[in-house]
Amino acid sequence: MRMPSRSSSWMRVLFVALSAGACAAIVGYALTRKPPPAPTEAISARLELAAGEVALIQGDKRDRGVSGMALRVGTRVETSAGARALIRMPDGGSAFLRGDSAILLEATAVVLEKGEYWLDVPPVERDALSHRIGTTSVTAVEAGLSIKRTDDGAVVYVASGMAVLSAEGGRVEVKAGEQE
């Protein structure tokens, strides 16, 4: 019978120690690593300029709007009397909200809940963003127009380009210099 040599005993001790250290490192890593981030809503637009009291509401959370903030789908933007907000839309256009106005950002539309905004839409190759006022829908490409919600419905004035208004009664094209 052969007796184990002294060097082979040290090799076994070294192997056991390294194995125990590797196991401890793996367990330590598993216990201290951070979980991956949870998915969030897509960024829909950006608040380029907030002047006066501009509020951003998403669910139950109400924040003060600050220039440069990202706006997610489902965000409601409100301006108080005398306040103004400039919003860069996902299609590259911009909406300038006047005081005492409110819009809701949806995935493919902007809903004017109250007040008025000026819309500047660049030429786009994809589907134009829809702007809804009650049951009326407005789309425009390469145009400048004012969209206002009234007690009777909506008033749309097109300063440049052309806008298409669609409602339950049909569809109408509004050209530069016209109001519907």
N, C-alpha and C positions, 0 to 999 in steps of 0.2 A: 504494500500500500504506500502510495506516494503522499508525502506531506506537502500541503500548499506552501509555496514560497512566500517570502515576505513581500515581494513586489506585487504578486497577484492579490494579496490581501489589501494592499493599498489601492490597487486598481478597482477592486470591488467597493471599497469605502468611497473612493472618488466618484465612481459611477452612481452609487446610491445618493451621495450628496448633490451631485449635479442634477439627477432626476428629481429629487425633492425640491431643489431650487427652481427648476423649470416648472414644476407643478404649482409651486407657490406663486410664481410670476404670472402664470395663466389665470389662476384663481383671483389674484390681486387685480389684474387687468379687467376681468369679467365683472368684478364687484365695483370698480371705480369708473368704468367708461360711461359716458353720457349717452342717453338714448337719442336716436336720430330725431331731427326736428319734425314736428307735425305739419302736414300740408295746410296751406292757407288759401284764401280766396285769391284769384288772379288780380293783378293790378289793372284797373280799368282806365284810370286817367291820373293826371297830376295837377295839384293846386299850384299854379304858377305864381299867382299873386293874391294875397288876402289883405284887403284894406278895410278897417273897421271890424265890427263883430261878425265873424264868419264861423259857423258851427258845422262840424262834421258828425253825423249821427249814423251809427251802425249798430242795429239791434238796440240794446238798452244803454249802450255806451255813447256818451256825448263828449266830444273833444273840441277844443278851440282850434280853428283852422289856421295854419301857419304856412307861409309861402314855401313851396318846395315839397310839400307832403304828397305821398303817394295815396291815391284813392282807389279803394277796392270795389268790386262789384257789390251792389247792395248798399253803398254809402249814400246818405242823403246830405246834400249840401244846402245850408240855409244862410241867407244874408239878412241881417237886421236892417232897419231903416237907415239909409245913409251909407251902408257898407257896400263893398264891391268885391267880386271874386273873378279871377281869370283862370279857367280850367282848360288844360290841354287834353283833348280827347284822344282815344286810342287810334282813330283814323287820321290823326295829324291835325285835325281842325281845332279851333279854340272857341270856347263859349265864355262870354263876358256877362256875368250875372249882375243885374242892377240890385239896388237895395230892396229889402222886403220881398225876396224871391226864394224859391226852394225847388231843387231838382233831385231826382233819384236816378242814380247810375245803375243801369242794368247791363247785362252782357252784350246785347246788341242794340240797346236803345237808351235814350235819355228821356225821362218823364218830367215834364214841367208841371209841378204841383201848384205853384202860385207865382205870380210876378211875371218877370220878363227877362230875356237874355238875348244878346246879340251873338250870332253864329257866323264864324268865318270858316268856310270849308275849302280845303285845297283840292286839286285834282287827285283822285285816288283810283287805283286799279281794282281794288276789291269792293265788296258791297258797302254802300254808304251806310253810315250810322243813322238809325231812325230816331226822330224826335217826336214824342207823343204829348198831346195836350188833350186829355180826356179821350174821346173816341177818334180824334183826328191825328193822323200820322203825317209827318213832314220829312222828306228826304231831299238832299241837295248835294251836288258835287260842283266844285269850283264856283262857289257863290258866297255872297254876303247877305245875311238876312236877319230880321228882328222877329222873334217869336214871343208873343204876349198872351197870357191867359187872362180872360175876362169873365165876368159873370155869365155872359151869353155863350162862351166857348173860347175861341182863339182868334187872334189877329196876326197875320203873317205879312210882313212887308219885305219884299226882295229888292235890295239896292243894286246888286250885281249878280249876273248869272241867272239861274233858274231853279225853282224849287217845285217839288211835286207834293200836293196835298191829297191825302186819301182819307175818306170818311165813309160812313154808312151810305151816304147819298151818291157816292161816286168818287171820281178822281179829277183833279184840275191842275194844270201847269200854270205857275205864276212866274212871270218873267220880270226882268229888271225894271224897276220903276212902278211895279204893280203891287197892290195890297189886296189880300183876300181875307 
